[in-house]
Amino acid sequence: MIDTILYNGDIVTLDPKRPRVSALAIYDEHIVAWGGDDEIRSLATAQTRLYNLNGRMVIPGLTDAHLHWSWTAQSLRMVDLFEVPTKAEALQRVATHAQNVSPDEWIIGR
C-alpha cells in the first residue's frame, strides 16, 4: 500500500534516464515509484495521502545526523592551512587572504 503520493510537481530524480518527473509514491518513508501524475496517482488507495505540489520543486536532500554547519560557515572565512606543504606556502596564503579583509579584521587560519 502506498502511504503518500506527491503529484503535480517538478521533481528532480538524479536518474540520468529520467531526470525529472511530476509525481512520487512513498511507502514506509521510502520512494517506491516515480513518474507522471496519472501513472502514480493510479497507485493510490483510500488510505493514501495525496499532496498536490502545485508545481513546486522537490530535490533530493542531504541529511546527516552529525553536521557542524556553524563551523563550516566559519571555515569559509578562514585561511586554509590544512596540510600546507611548506611554511612559505602558509605565509603566502595568509598574505593573499590579508589583501581581501579590512585592516581591523582578524585573520584566522585552520
C-alpha positions as a Python dict, from the first residue, in 0.01 Angstrom:
ca = {
    (1, 'M'): (0, 0, 0),
    (2, 'I'): (128, 346, -87),
    (3, 'D'): (130, 580, 216),
    (4, 'T'): (181, 912, 38),
    (5, 'I'): (173, 1049, -315),
    (6, 'L'): (321, 1382, -417),
    (7, 'Y'): (194, 1497, -757),
    (8, 'N'): (184, 1799, -988),
    (9, 'G'): (543, 1880, -900),
    (10, 'D'): (880, 1940, -1061),
    (11, 'I'): (1073, 1653, -907),
    (12, 'V'): (1447, 1602, -962),
    (13, 'T'): (1532, 1229, -957),
    (14, 'L'): (1911, 1223, -1017),
    (15, 'D'): (1840, 937, -1261),
    (16, 'P'): (2003, 1025, -1595),
    (17, 'K'): (1744, 814, -1779),
    (18, 'R'): (1458, 1017, -1631),
    (19, 'P'): (1593, 1330, -1460),
    (20, 'R'): (1254, 1495, -1394),
    (21, 'V'): (909, 1360, -1307),
    (22, 'S'): (591, 1513, -1172),
    (23, 'A'): (490, 1255, -908),
    (24, 'L'): (632, 1029, -634),
    (25, 'A'): (484, 734, -448),
    (26, 'I'): (609, 677, -94),
    (27, 'Y'): (573, 368, 122),
    (28, 'D'): (717, 335, 472),
    (29, 'E'): (926, 653, 425),
    (30, 'H'): (1085, 521, 104),
    (31, 'I'): (1026, 635, -252),
    (32, 'V'): (890, 328, -429),
    (33, 'A'): (786, 476, -765),
    (34, 'W'): (811, 791, -968),
    (35, 'G'): (661, 905, -1292),
    (36, 'G'): (375, 1106, -1432),
    (37, 'D'): (76, 1223, -1229),
    (38, 'D'): (-176, 977, -1378),
    (39, 'E'): (65, 683, -1355),
    (40, 'I'): (149, 744, -988),
    (41, 'R'): (-195, 856, -872),
    (42, 'S'): (-335, 527, -1004),
    (43, 'L'): (-140, 357, -721),
    (44, 'A'): (-343, 536, -452),
    (45, 'T'): (-582, 360, -219),
    (46, 'A'): (-843, 512, 10),
    (47, 'Q'): (-576, 539, 282),
    (48, 'T'): (-312, 711, 66),
    (49, 'R'): (-241, 1074, 150),
    (50, 'L'): (-229, 1286, -168),
    (51, 'Y'): (-37, 1615, -180),
    (52, 'N'): (-69, 1850, -474),
    (53, 'L'): (266, 2026, -506),
    (54, 'N'): (119, 2296, -734),
    (55, 'G'): (431, 2293, -950),
    (56, 'R'): (676, 2323, -661),
    (57, 'M'): (1018, 2162, -693),
    (58, 'V'): (1133, 1860, -495),
    (59, 'I'): (1505, 1783, -485),
    (60, 'P'): (1694, 1502, -313),
    (61, 'G'): (1803, 1609, 32),
    (62, 'L'): (2131, 1578, 209),
    (63, 'T'): (2064, 1450, 557),
    (64, 'D'): (2315, 1372, 822),
    (65, 'A'): (2271, 1347, 1193),
    (66, 'H'): (2611, 1498, 1263),
    (67, 'L'): (2687, 1822, 1079),
    (68, 'H'): (2867, 2128, 1206),
    (69, 'W'): (2712, 2399, 988),
    (70, 'S'): (2838, 2686, 1202),
    (71, 'W'): (3194, 2552, 1178),
    (72, 'T'): (3155, 2507, 802),
    (73, 'A'): (3034, 2865, 765),
    (74, 'Q'): (3319, 2998, 981),
    (75, 'S'): (3580, 2798, 790),
    (76, 'L'): (3477, 2968, 465),
    (77, 'R'): (3614, 3293, 612),
    (78, 'M'): (3941, 3136, 733),
    (79, 'V'): (4273, 3081, 565),
    (80, 'D'): (4301, 2716, 463),
    (81, 'L'): (4626, 2591, 612),
    (82, 'F'): (4540, 2223, 624),
    (83, 'E'): (4833, 2010, 510),
    (84, 'V'): (5022, 2309, 370),
    (85, 'P'): (5347, 2166, 233),
    (86, 'T'): (5578, 2450, 342),
    (87, 'K'): (5599, 2747, 576),
    (88, 'A'): (5643, 2972, 270),
    (89, 'E'): (5316, 2845, 123),
    (90, 'A'): (5137, 2907, 453),
    (91, 'L'): (5269, 3263, 469),
    (92, 'Q'): (5166, 3323, 106),
    (93, 'R'): (4810, 3206, 178),
    (94, 'V'): (4788, 3437, 479),
    (95, 'A'): (4921, 3729, 275),
    (96, 'T'): (4672, 3664, -6),
    (97, 'H'): (4386, 3644, 242),
    (98, 'A'): (4500, 3965, 412),
    (99, 'Q'): (4452, 4155, 86),
    (100, 'N'): (4079, 4076, 95),
    (101, 'V'): (3992, 4180, 451),
    (102, 'S'): (3976, 4514, 627),
    (103, 'P'): (4283, 4619, 830),
    (104, 'D'): (4096, 4583, 1161),
    (105, 'E'): (3970, 4229, 1088),
    (106, 'W'): (4135, 3927, 1248),
    (107, 'I'): (4288, 3672, 1014),
    (108, 'I'): (4215, 3321, 1133),
    (109, 'G'): (4355, 3004, 981),
    (110, 'R'): (4273, 2641, 1015),
}
